Amino acid sequence: ALQAHMEKYEQNDKSFIYRQHANILQILKEHTQLFSGVLYLEILVSSIQPCGFIYSLTKALKRREPRALDCLFKTFIAMMAPFLVCACGEEINSQLDNLYTSIYMNRWYEQKPKSRKEYLIMMIAATNPNYVRLQKIYY
């Protein structure tokens, strides 16, 4: 349906649409590059934190200090932090998949041109795989 609809446009309109598509993809790439360093640091720190808390926990248990319960709680929280990031990312991914499915199943090609443009932008954003990229590692 999209291809048949695109054939109705003139060549100038096609180049405009392709240019807009390229601009959207460029913005998404810049967004990924902007936040990848922050996420890399977050994952690095969250992987080192449990080691420090486990060390404090073992020291507190050997000395039979009451702060051992506090260290146990901090260790548990530090070990769960990366899993929460993964769970939130999975939720965002499933919501984007649902958004794409609902837009695609809608009769977006019969809408007004302004609404159709908004639908196309959302479809383009939802078709790209959603992942967090950190130093060539995909999550």
N, C-alpha and C positions, 0 to 999 in steps of 0.2 A: 504494500500500500504506500509506503514511504517513497519507494523508487518511482512508482507511477505518479505520485504527487510531485516529486522533484522534477520529472520530465516536463511538467507544465511551466516551470519557471524558465526565465530566460537565462542565458549564459552568465550575465552579470550577477544575477541573484544567486546562482550556484557558487560563484567565487566568493560572494559575501558570506554565504552560509559556511563554506569551507574555512574561510578566514576566521569566522567566529568560533568554529569548532577548534581550530588550532590555538586560538587565544585561550579558550577554556582549558584545554589540555596543558598549555604553558602555565597557567595560574595554578593548576593542580600540582604540577611538578615543583613549582616554586614553594608551594605550601608544604609539600613533603620534605623538601630540602631545608626549609626553615625550621621545622620542628623535629627533624631526625636527630640533630645533635643533642637537644634537650632530652629526648626519649632515650638516647644512648646513655647519657649520664644517669638518668633515672634508673635504668635497668642495671647499670654497673654498680651504683650505690646500693640498690635493693638486693643485689647478690652478695655484697660484702657485709652488709648490716647483720644478717643472721649469724655470720661467723663471730663477730664481736659480741653479740648477745649470748651466743652459746658459750663462749669463753667466760663471760661474766657469770653465766648461770652455773657453770662447773665450779668456778672459784667460790661462789656463794654457797653452793651445796657442800663443798668440802669444808668450809668454815661454819656451816650450819647457821647461816645468817638469815634473818627474816626477809631480806630483799630478794631471796631466791624466787619467791612467787612473782614478784614484779619482773624479774629477769625472764622467767618462764613466759609470762604474758607478752612481754616485748618481743621475745623470740618468735612466738606464735604469730604475732601481728606482722613482724618483718618478713616471715616466710610466706604469709598469705598475700602480701602486697602485689607481687608479680602476677599471681593468679587472678586478682581483681582486675588488673589492667587487661589481661587476656579475656576475661568474662565480659568486660565493658566493650572491648573491641568486637567480640563475637556478637553482642547485642546490636551494636551499630551496624555491623555487616548484615545481619538478618533484617534489620529495619530498612536498609537500603535495597535489599533484594525484594522485600514486600512492596516498597515504593515503586520500584521498576516494574514489577508484575502488575500492580494496580494501574499504573500509567499506560503500560503496553496494552492491557486488556480493555482500557477505555477507548472510546472512539475519538481519539485526539485528532485524527486527520479530518474530522468533520467540524472541528471547532473554528472559531474566528482566528485570523492570522496571528493576532497578539497572543492569544491563549495557546495556540499551536506552537509558537516559538518558545514559550515557557515550558510546555510539555517536552519539546525536543531538548532543551537545555537540561532538564531533569533526567531525561532518558540517557543523554550522553554522559552525564556525571555518574549515573548508576550502572552503566555498562562496563566501565573500567573496573578491573579487580581492585578491591579495597584491602589494603594491607599497610602495615607499618614497615618501612624500610630503614634499617640501621646498618650502615657500613656493609652493604651487599648481603645482609641477612634479612630474610623476609619473615615476618610474624603474622 
